[in-house]
Amino acid sequence: MFEATVVVAAVAVAVWGTYGAHTPAAAVTATPSVVTPDPADAIVAWGNGGGGEHAHRVARAMALVGTAGGDASLARAYCTSAGEVVAEAQKFRPIPDAEAERHWSRGLGYARDAARSCVYAATTGDQQAWRDVIATSPLVKAEFEQATARIEAIQAGG
């Protein structure tokens, strides 16, 4: 869960980082009254409309978990908070691209599972729960990397 923090931040940067660089555009279809939004515009709107803030909050919460060290009480508090932040992000509207959303949702699901395992481990000292947290980290990271790559490809015109 901890090494995925950088990747979550990359999702946030990929969504928020190009707001000034991307000029909104829309492709007009054959019917003049029907406008199909540009996919990059839709991603920017998602980010500006709260998605980017959720990505940043998830990154901050996960980074904080990584600072708990061996302090079980602190780990429990940070993991509880991370789980709440992730749950809020899961309730937010989806990324307006099916592929990016699929990876983002999976990453959030894995992060929430890791937060739950972390709370349990910090409360009980259960070593298997700690191993579960560690085993879930690469899954979180991989999904967020794929979401980031998709968002960047869309913003590059692909």
Sequence and secondary structure as in RCSB ss.txt:
>XXXX:A:sequence
MFEATVVVAAVAVAVWGTYGAHTPAAAVTATPSVVTPDPADAIVAWGNGGGGEHAHRVARAMALVGTAGGDASLA
RAYCTSAGEVVAEAQKFRPIPDAEAERHWSRGLGYARDAARSCVYAATTGDQQAWRDVIATSPLVKAEFEQATAR
IEAIQAGG
>XXXX:A:secstr
  THHHHHHHHHHHHHTTTTT    EEE SSTT EEE HHHHHHHHIIIIIHHHHHHHHHHHHHHTT TT HHHH
HHHHHHHHHHHHHHHHS   SSHHHHHHHHHHHHHHHHHHHHHHHHHHH  HHHHHHHHHHHHHHHHHHHHHHHH
HHHHHTT 
